[in-house]
């Protein structure tokens, strides 16, 4: 995948061109460590909902679209419940 030499994940600014699977592979339980407001939560539609401290599971890491490589701004698709998913970046997540 993408690789940028002489850079650690903690030193990166977004976008960071390291192999995203190394940080949070699919099925990893993660916690949101930064303040993130979303407006698409099914129980709070069109109202701000804070994700800080929420725990979910990485469902997908977006690397390509219809076979073409992409560099997604928010590459981690995290599932927080049966009806709610959100796209997040690595700097907003930590292992739970």
SENUKE-353709 format. One record per atom (N, C-alpha, C): chain; residue in one letter; atom name; residue number from 1; x negated, y, z. Coordinates in Angstrom, 1 decimal, m for minus. Atoms other than C-alpha are relative to their C-alpha. Last residue first. Example, Ala and Ser with C-alpha at 12.3 -4.5 7.8 and 13.67 -1.06 7.14 Angstrom:
+-------+------+------+------+--------+--------+--------+
! chain ! resn ! name ! resi !      X !      Y !      Z !
+-------+------+------+------+--------+--------+--------+
!     A !    S !    N !    2 !    0.9 !   m1.1 !    0.0 !
!     A !    S !   CA !    2 !  m13.7 !   m1.1 !    7.1 !
!     A !    S !    C !    2 !    0.8 !    1.1 !    0.8 !
!     A !    A !    N !    1 !   m0.9 !   m1.2 !    0.0 !
!     A !    A !   CA !    1 !  m12.3 !   m4.5 !    7.8 !
!     A !    A !    C !    1 !   m0.9 !    1.2 !    0.0 !
+-------+------+------+------+--------+--------+--------+
***
This chain:
+-------+------+------+------+--------+--------+--------+
! chain ! resn ! name ! resi !      X !      Y !      Z !
+-------+------+------+------+--------+--------+--------+
!     A !    X !    N !   96 !   m0.8 !    0.1 !   m1.3 !
!     A !    X !   CA !   96 !   10.1 !   m0.1 !   23.1 !
!     A !    X !    C !   96 !   m0.5 !   m1.2 !    0.8 !
!     A !    X !    N !   95 !   m0.5 !    1.4 !   m0.3 !
!     A !    X !   CA !   95 !    7.4 !    0.7 !   20.5 !
!     A !    X !    C !   95 !    0.7 !    0.0 !    1.3 !
!     A !    X !    N !   94 !    1.0 !    0.7 !   m0.8 !
!     A !    X !   CA !   94 !    7.2 !    4.5 !   19.8 !
!     A !    X !    C !   94 !    0.6 !   m1.4 !    0.2 !
!     A !    X !    N !   93 !   m0.3 !    1.3 !   m0.6 !
!     A !    X !   CA !   93 !    9.0 !    6.6 !   17.2 !
!     A !    X !    C !   93 !   m1.2 !   m0.5 !    0.9 !
!     A !    X !    N !   92 !   m1.2 !   m0.1 !   m0.8 !
!     A !    X !   CA !   92 !    9.2 !   10.3 !   16.1 !
!     A !    X !    C !   92 !    0.3 !   m1.3 !    0.8 !
!     A !    X !    N !   91 !    0.3 !   m0.9 !   m1.1 !
!     A !    X !   CA !   91 !    5.7 !   10.4 !   14.7 !
!     A !    X !    C !   91 !    1.1 !    0.2 !    1.0 !
!     A !    X !    N !   90 !    0.8 !    0.7 !   m1.0 !
!     A !    X !   CA !   90 !    6.5 !    7.4 !   12.5 !
!     A !    X !    C !   90 !   m0.3 !    0.8 !    1.2 !
!     A !    X !    N !   89 !    1.5 !    0.1 !    0.4 !
!     A !    X !   CA !   89 !    9.2 !    9.1 !   10.6 !
!     A !    X !    C !   89 !   m0.7 !   m0.6 !    1.2 !
!     A !    X !    N !   88 !    0.9 !   m0.8 !   m0.9 !
!     A !    X !   CA !   88 !   13.0 !    8.5 !   11.0 !
!     A !    X !    C !   88 !   m1.4 !   m0.2 !   m0.5 !
!     A !    X !    N !   87 !    1.4 !    0.0 !    0.6 !
!     A !    X !   CA !   87 !   15.9 !    7.4 !    8.8 !
!     A !    X !    C !   87 !   m0.8 !    0.9 !    0.9 !
!     A !    X !    N !   86 !    0.6 !   m1.3 !    0.3 !
!     A !    X !   CA !   86 !   19.1 !    6.7 !   10.9 !
!     A !    X !    C !   86 !   m1.4 !   m0.2 !   m0.6 !
!     A !    X !    N !   85 !    1.4 !    0.1 !    0.5 !
!     A !    X !   CA !   85 !   21.5 !    3.8 !   11.3 !
!     A !    X !    C !   85 !   m0.5 !    1.4 !   m0.2 !
!     A !    X !    N !   84 !    0.8 !   m1.2 !    0.1 !
!     A !    X !   CA !   84 !   24.8 !    3.6 !   13.2 !
!     A !    X !    C !   84 !   m1.4 !   m0.3 !   m0.4 !
!     A !    X !    N !   83 !   m0.5 !   m1.0 !    1.0 !
!     A !    X !   CA !   83 !   27.7 !    1.2 !   12.9 !
!     A !    X !    C !   83 !   m0.9 !    1.1 !   m0.2 !
!     A !    X !    N !   82 !   m0.7 !    0.7 !    1.2 !
!     A !    X !   CA !   82 !   26.6 !   m2.1 !   14.6 !
!     A !    X !    C !   82 !    0.4 !    1.0 !   m1.1 !
!     A !    X !    N !   81 !   m1.2 !    0.7 !   m0.4 !
!     A !    X !   CA !   81 !   24.1 !   m0.2 !   16.8 !
!     A !    X !    C !   81 !    0.7 !   m0.6 !   m1.2 !
!     A !    X !    N !   80 !   m0.2 !   m0.2 !   m1.4 !
!     A !    X !   CA !   80 !   20.8 !    1.7 !   16.7 !
!     A !    X !    C !   80 !    1.3 !   m0.7 !    0.5 !
!     A !    X !    N !   79 !   m1.4 !    0.3 !   m0.3 !
!     A !    X !   CA !   79 !   19.5 !    0.5 !   13.3 !
!     A !    X !    C !   79 !    0.2 !    0.1 !    1.6 !
!     A !    X !    N !   78 !   m0.2 !    0.6 !   m1.3 !
!     A !    X !   CA !   78 !   16.3 !    2.2 !   12.3 !
!     A !    X !    C !   78 !    1.5 !   m0.2 !    0.3 !
!     A !    X !    N !   77 !   m1.5 !    0.1 !   m0.2 !
!     A !    X !   CA !   77 !   15.4 !    2.9 !    8.7 !
!     A !    X !    C !   77 !    0.2 !   m0.8 !    1.3 !
!     A !    X !    N !   76 !   m0.5 !    1.1 !   m0.9 !
!     A !    X !   CA !   76 !   11.7 !    4.0 !    8.8 !
!     A !    X !    C !   76 !    1.6 !    0.1 !    0.1 !
!     A !    X !    N !   75 !    0.1 !    1.4 !    0.5 !
!     A !    X !   CA !   75 !   10.4 !    5.9 !    5.8 !
!     A !    X !    C !   75 !    0.6 !   m1.1 !    0.8 !
!     A !    X !    N !   74 !   m0.5 !    0.7 !   m1.2 !
!     A !    X !   CA !   74 !   11.5 !    9.5 !    6.6 !
!     A !    X !    C !   74 !    0.1 !   m1.5 !   m0.3 !
!     A !    X !    N !   73 !    0.3 !   m0.9 !   m1.1 !
!     A !    X !   CA !   73 !    9.5 !   11.6 !    4.1 !
!     A !    X !    C !   73 !    0.4 !   m0.6 !    1.3 !
!     A !    X !    N !   72 !   m1.1 !   m0.6 !   m0.7 !
!     A !    X !   CA !   72 !    9.5 !    8.8 !    1.6 !
!     A !    X !    C !   72 !   m0.4 !    0.8 !    1.2 !
!     A !    X !    N !   71 !    0.6 !   m0.4 !   m1.3 !
!     A !    X !   CA !   71 !    6.4 !    8.3 !   m0.5 !
!     A !    X !    C !   71 !    1.2 !    0.7 !    0.7 !
!     A !    X !    N !   70 !   m0.3 !   m1.4 !   m0.5 !
!     A !    X !   CA !   70 !    7.8 !    6.4 !   m3.4 !
!     A !    X !    C !   70 !   m0.7 !    0.2 !    1.3 !
!     A !    X !    N !   69 !    0.5 !   m0.4 !   m1.3 !
!     A !    X !   CA !   69 !    6.7 !    3.4 !   m5.5 !
!     A !    X !    C !   69 !    0.4 !    1.4 !    0.4 !
!     A !    X !    N !   68 !    1.0 !   m1.1 !    0.2 !
!     A !    X !   CA !   68 !    8.9 !    2.4 !   m8.4 !
!     A !    X !    C !   68 !   m0.4 !    0.4 !    1.4 !
!     A !    X !    N !   67 !    1.3 !    0.5 !    0.5 !
!     A !    X !   CA !   67 !   10.6 !   m1.0 !   m8.3 !
!     A !    X !    C !   67 !   m1.0 !    1.0 !   m0.2 !
!     A !    X !    N !   66 !   m0.2 !    0.7 !    1.2 !
!     A !    X !   CA !   66 !   14.2 !    0.4 !   m7.9 !
!     A !    X !    C !   66 !   m1.4 !   m0.4 !   m0.7 !
!     A !    X !    N !   65 !   m1.3 !   m0.2 !    0.4 !
!     A !    X !   CA !   65 !   13.0 !    2.7 !   m5.2 !
!     A !    X !    C !   65 !    0.2 !   m0.6 !   m1.4 !
!     A !    X !    N !   64 !   m0.3 !   m0.1 !    1.5 !
!     A !    X !   CA !   64 !    9.9 !    1.7 !   m3.4 !
!     A !    X !    C !   64 !    1.4 !    0.3 !   m0.2 !
!     A !    X !    N !   63 !    1.3 !   m0.2 !    0.7 !
!     A !    X !   CA !   63 !    8.2 !    2.0 !    0.1 !
!     A !    X !    C !   63 !    0.3 !    0.1 !   m1.5 !
!     A !    X !    N !   62 !   m0.2 !   m0.4 !    1.4 !
!     A !    X !   CA !   62 !   11.1 !    2.4 !    2.5 !
!     A !    X !    C !   62 !   m1.3 !    0.3 !   m0.7 !
!     A !    X !    N !   61 !    1.1 !   m1.0 !    0.2 !
!     A !    X !   CA !   61 !   10.4 !    0.4 !    5.7 !
!     A !    X !    C !   61 !    0.1 !    0.4 !   m1.5 !
!     A !    X !    N !   60 !    0.7 !    0.0 !    1.3 !
!     A !    X !   CA !   60 !   13.5 !   m1.5 !    6.7 !
!     A !    X !    C !   60 !   m1.0 !    1.1 !    0.0 !
!     A !    X !    N !   59 !   m0.7 !    0.9 !    0.9 !
!     A !    X !   CA !   59 !   15.6 !   m2.6 !    9.7 !
!     A !    X !    C !   59 !   m0.7 !    0.0 !   m1.4 !
!     A !    X !    N !   58 !    0.4 !   m0.3 !    1.3 !
!     A !    X !   CA !   58 !   13.4 !   m1.2 !   12.5 !
!     A !    X !    C !   58 !    0.7 !   m1.0 !   m1.0 !
!     A !    X !    N !   57 !    0.9 !    0.9 !    0.6 !
!     A !    X !   CA !   57 !   15.3 !   m1.9 !   15.7 !
!     A !    X !    C !   57 !   m0.2 !    0.4 !   m1.5 !
!     A !    X !    N !   56 !   m0.6 !    0.7 !    1.1 !
!     A !    X !   CA !   56 !   16.9 !    0.5 !   18.1 !
!     A !    X !    C !   56 !   m1.0 !   m0.9 !   m0.6 !
!     A !    X !    N !   55 !    0.8 !    1.2 !    0.4 !
!     A !    X !   CA !   55 !   16.4 !    2.3 !   21.4 !
!     A !    X !    C !   55 !    0.7 !   m0.7 !   m1.2 !
!     A !    X !    N !   54 !   m0.8 !    1.0 !    0.6 !
!     A !    X !   CA !   54 !   17.6 !    5.9 !   22.0 !
!     A !    X !    C !   54 !   m0.9 !   m1.2 !   m0.4 !
!     A !    X !    N !   53 !   m0.2 !    1.1 !   m0.9 !
!     A !    X !   CA !   53 !   15.4 !    8.0 !   24.2 !
!     A !    X !    C !   53 !    0.8 !   m1.2 !   m0.5 !
!     A !    X !    N !   52 !    1.1 !    0.1 !   m1.0 !
!     A !    X !   CA !   52 !   15.8 !   11.2 !   22.2 !
!     A !    X !    C !   52 !    0.3 !   m1.1 !    1.0 !
!     A !    X !    N !   51 !    0.5 !    1.4 !    0.0 !
!     A !    X !   CA !   51 !   18.5 !   10.6 !   19.6 !
!     A !    X !    C !   51 !   m1.1 !   m0.3 !    1.0 !
!     A !    X !    N !   50 !    1.4 !    0.1 !   m0.3 !
!     A !    X !   CA !   50 !   20.5 !   13.8 !   20.3 !
!     A !    X !    C !   50 !   m0.4 !   m1.5 !    0.0 !
!     A !    X !    N !   49 !    0.2 !    1.1 !   m1.0 !
!     A !    X !   CA !   49 !   23.9 !   14.1 !   18.6 !
!     A !    X !    C !   49 !   m1.5 !   m0.2 !    0.1 !
!     A !    X !    N !   48 !    1.4 !    0.4 !   m0.3 !
!     A !    X !   CA !   48 !   24.9 !   17.4 !   16.9 !
!     A !    X !    C !   48 !    0.0 !   m1.2 !    1.0 !
!     A !    X !    N !   47 !    0.4 !   m0.6 !   m1.2 !
!     A !    X !   CA !   47 !   28.6 !   17.3 !   15.8 !
!     A !    X !    C !   47 !   m1.5 !   m0.4 !    0.3 !
!     A !    X !    N !   46 !    0.1 !   m1.5 !    0.2 !
!     A !    X !   CA !   46 !   29.8 !   16.6 !   12.3 !
!     A !    X !    C !   46 !   m0.3 !    0.8 !    1.3 !
!     A !    X !    N !   45 !    0.0 !   m0.5 !    1.4 !
!     A !    X !   CA !   45 !   30.9 !   13.0 !   13.3 !
!     A !    X !    C !   45 !    0.0 !    1.6 !    0.0 !
!     A !    X !    N !   44 !    0.2 !   m1.4 !   m0.1 !
!     A !    X !   CA !   44 !   30.2 !   12.2 !   17.0 !
!     A !    X !    C !   44 !   m0.1 !    0.7 !   m1.4 !
!     A !    X !    N !   43 !   m0.9 !   m0.4 !   m1.1 !
!     A !    X !   CA !   43 !   31.4 !    8.6 !   17.3 !
!     A !    X !    C !   43 !   m0.1 !    1.5 !    0.2 !
!     A !    X !    N !   42 !   m1.4 !    0.3 !    0.2 !
!     A !    X !   CA !   42 !   30.1 !    7.6 !   13.8 !
!     A !    X !    C !   42 !    0.9 !    0.5 !    1.2 !
!     A !    X !    N !   41 !   m0.3 !    1.1 !   m0.9 !
!     A !    X !   CA !   41 !   26.7 !    9.4 !   14.2 !
!     A !    X !    C !   41 !    1.5 !   m0.2 !    0.0 !
!     A !    X !    N !   40 !   m0.7 !    1.1 !    0.6 !
!     A !    X !   CA !   40 !   26.2 !   11.5 !   11.1 !
!     A !    X !    C !   40 !    0.3 !   m1.2 !    0.9 !
!     A !    X !    N !   39 !   m1.4 !   m0.4 !    0.1 !
!     A !    X !   CA !   39 !   25.1 !   14.9 !   12.5 !
!     A !    X !    C !   39 !    0.9 !   m1.1 !   m0.6 !
!     A !    X !    N !   38 !   m0.7 !    0.5 !    1.2 !
!     A !    X !   CA !   38 !   21.7 !   14.0 !   13.7 !
!     A !    X !    C !   38 !    1.4 !    0.4 !    0.1 !
!     A !    X !    N !   37 !   m1.4 !   m0.2 !    0.1 !
!     A !    X !   CA !   37 !   19.4 !   15.8 !   16.1 !
!     A !    X !    C !   37 !    0.5 !   m0.5 !   m1.3 !
!     A !    X !    N !   36 !   m0.5 !    0.1 !    1.4 !
!     A !    X !   CA !   36 !   15.9 !   14.5 !   16.8 !
!     A !    X !    C !   36 !    1.5 !    0.1 !    0.1 !
!     A !    X !    N !   35 !   m1.4 !   m0.5 !    0.2 !
!     A !    X !   CA !   35 !   14.0 !   15.3 !   20.0 !
!     A !    X !    C !   35 !    0.4 !    0.0 !   m1.5 !
!     A !    X !    N !   34 !   m0.1 !   m1.4 !    0.2 !
!     A !    X !   CA !   34 !   10.9 !   13.2 !   20.1 !
!     A !    X !    C !   34 !    1.5 !    0.4 !   m0.2 !
!     A !    X !    N !   33 !    0.8 !   m0.7 !   m1.0 !
!     A !    X !   CA !   33 !   10.2 !    9.7 !   21.5 !
!     A !    X !    C !   33 !    0.0 !    1.6 !   m0.1 !
!     A !    X !    N !   32 !    0.3 !   m1.4 !    0.6 !
!     A !    X !   CA !   32 !   12.8 !    7.7 !   19.7 !
!     A !    X !    C !   32 !   m0.6 !    0.8 !    1.1 !
!     A !    X !    N !   31 !   m0.7 !   m1.0 !   m0.8 !
!     A !    X !   CA !   31 !   12.4 !    4.1 !   21.0 !
!     A !    X !    C !   31 !   m0.3 !    1.4 !   m0.7 !
!     A !    X !    N !   30 !    0.6 !   m1.3 !   m0.1 !
!     A !    X !   CA !   30 !   11.5 !    1.1 !   18.8 !
!     A !    X !    C !   30 !    0.9 !    1.0 !    0.8 !
!     A !    X !    N !   29 !   m0.9 !   m0.9 !   m0.8 !
!     A !    X !   CA !   29 !   12.2 !   m2.6 !   18.7 !
!     A !    X !    C !   29 !   m0.8 !    1.3 !    0.2 !
!     A !    X !    N !   28 !    0.6 !   m0.5 !   m1.2 !
!     A !    X !   CA !   28 !   10.3 !   m4.1 !   15.8 !
!     A !    X !    C !   28 !    1.0 !    0.9 !    0.7 !
!     A !    X !    N !   27 !   m0.4 !    0.7 !   m1.2 !
!     A !    X !   CA !   27 !   12.4 !   m6.1 !   13.3 !
!     A !    X !    C !   27 !   m0.7 !    0.4 !    1.3 !
!     A !    X !    N !   26 !   m1.5 !    0.3 !   m0.1 !
!     A !    X !   CA !   26 !   10.6 !   m4.7 !   10.3 !
!     A !    X !    C !   26 !    0.2 !   m0.9 !    1.2 !
!     A !    X !    N !   25 !   m0.5 !    1.0 !    0.9 !
!     A !    X !   CA !   25 !    7.0 !   m3.7 !   11.0 !
!     A !    X !    C !   25 !    1.5 !   m0.2 !    0.2 !
!     A !    X !    N !   24 !   m1.2 !    0.6 !   m0.4 !
!     A !    X !   CA !   24 !    6.2 !   m0.5 !   12.9 !
!     A !    X !    C !   24 !    0.6 !   m1.0 !   m1.0 !
!     A !    X !    N !   23 !   m0.5 !   m0.8 !   m1.2 !
!     A !    X !   CA !   23 !    2.7 !    0.9 !   12.7 !
!     A !    X !    C !   23 !    1.2 !   m0.6 !    0.6 !
!     A !    X !    N !   22 !    0.9 !    0.2 !   m1.1 !
!     A !    X !   CA !   22 !    0.9 !   m1.7 !   10.4 !
!     A !    X !    C !   22 !    0.6 !    0.7 !    1.3 !
!     A !    X !    N !   21 !   m0.4 !    1.2 !   m0.7 !
!     A !    X !   CA !   21 !    3.9 !   m1.8 !    8.0 !
!     A !    X !    C !   21 !   m0.9 !   m0.2 !    1.3 !
!     A !    X !    N !   20 !   m1.1 !   m0.2 !   m1.0 !
!     A !    X !   CA !   20 !    3.4 !    1.9 !    7.2 !
!     A !    X !    C !   20 !    0.3 !   m1.3 !    0.7 !
!     A !    X !    N !   19 !   m0.9 !    1.0 !    0.2 !
!     A !    X !   CA !   19 !    0.0 !    1.3 !    5.5 !
!     A !    X !    C !   19 !    1.1 !    0.0 !    1.1 !
!     A !    X !    N !   18 !    0.5 !    1.2 !   m0.5 !
!     A !    X !   CA !   18 !   m1.6 !    4.7 !    5.9 !
!     A !    X !    C !   18 !    1.0 !   m1.1 !   m0.3 !
!     A !    X !    N !   17 !    0.2 !    1.1 !    1.0 !
!     A !    X !   CA !   17 !   m0.9 !    7.6 !    3.7 !
!     A !    X !    C !   17 !   m0.7 !   m1.2 !    0.5 !
!     A !    X !    N !   16 !    1.3 !    0.7 !   m0.4 !
!     A !    X !   CA !   16 !    0.4 !   10.1 !    6.3 !
!     A !    X !    C !   16 !   m0.1 !   m1.2 !   m0.9 !
!     A !    X !    N !   15 !    0.0 !    1.4 !    0.1 !
!     A !    X !   CA !   15 !    3.0 !   12.6 !    5.1 !
!     A !    X !    C !   15 !   m1.3 !   m0.6 !    0.3 !
!     A !    X !    N !   14 !   m0.9 !    0.5 !    1.0 !
!     A !    X !   CA !   14 !    3.3 !   14.1 !    7.7 !
!     A !    X !    C !   14 !   m0.2 !    0.6 !   m1.4 !
!     A !    X !    N !   13 !   m1.2 !   m0.8 !    0.1 !
!     A !    X !   CA !   13 !    0.2 !   15.0 !    9.7 !
!     A !    X !    C !   13 !    0.9 !   m0.6 !   m1.1 !
!     A !    X !    N !   12 !   m0.7 !   m0.4 !    1.2 !
!     A !    X !   CA !   12 !   m2.2 !   12.3 !   10.6 !
!     A !    X !    C !   12 !    1.1 !    1.0 !    0.2 !
!     A !    X !    N !   11 !    0.6 !   m1.3 !    0.6 !
!     A !    X !   CA !   11 !   m4.6 !   12.2 !   13.5 !
!     A !    X !    C !   11 !    0.8 !    0.5 !   m1.2 !
!     A !    X !    N !   10 !   m0.2 !   m1.1 !   m1.0 !
!     A !    X !   CA !   10 !   m2.6 !    9.6 !   15.5 !
!     A !    X !    C !   10 !   m0.5 !    1.3 !   m0.5 !
!     A !    X !    N !    9 !   m1.4 !   m0.3 !    0.1 !
!     A !    X !   CA !    9 !   m2.4 !    7.3 !   12.4 !
!     A !    X !    C !    9 !    0.3 !    1.2 !    1.0 !
!     A !    X !    N !    8 !   m0.8 !    0.8 !   m0.9 !
!     A !    X !   CA !    8 !   m6.2 !    7.4 !   12.2 !
!     A !    X !    C !    8 !    1.4 !    0.5 !   m0.1 !
!     A !    X !    N !    7 !   m1.1 !   m0.7 !   m0.7 !
!     A !    X !   CA !    7 !   m8.0 !    8.9 !    9.2 !
!     A !    X !    C !    7 !    0.7 !   m1.0 !    0.9 !
!     A !    X !    N !    6 !    0.5 !   m0.8 !   m1.1 !
!     A !    X !   CA !    6 !  m11.4 !    8.0 !    7.7 !
!     A !    X !    C !    6 !    1.1 !    0.8 !    0.7 !
!     A !    X !    N !    5 !    1.2 !    0.4 !   m0.8 !
!     A !    X !   CA !    5 !   m9.9 !    6.6 !    4.5 !
!     A !    X !    C !    5 !   m0.3 !    1.0 !    1.0 !
!     A !    X !    N !    4 !    0.8 !   m1.2 !   m0.1 !
!     A !    X !   CA !    4 !   m6.3 !    7.2 !    3.3 !
!     A !    X !    C !    4 !   m1.2 !   m0.2 !    0.9 !
!     A !    X !    N !    3 !    1.0 !    0.0 !   m1.0 !
!     A !    X !   CA !    3 !   m4.4 !    4.1 !    2.3 !
!     A !    X !    C !    3 !   m0.8 !    1.3 !   m0.2 !
!     A !    X !    N !    2 !    0.8 !   m1.3 !    0.0 !
!     A !    X !   CA !    2 !   m1.2 !    3.6 !    0.5 !
!     A !    X !    C !    2 !   m1.1 !   m0.1 !    1.1 !
!     A !    X !    N !    1 !   m0.8 !   m1.2 !    0.0 !
!     A !    X !   CA !    1 !    0.0 !    0.0 !    0.0 !
!     A !    X !    C !    1 !   m0.9 !    1.2 !    0.0 !
+-------+------+------+------+--------+--------+--------+
***
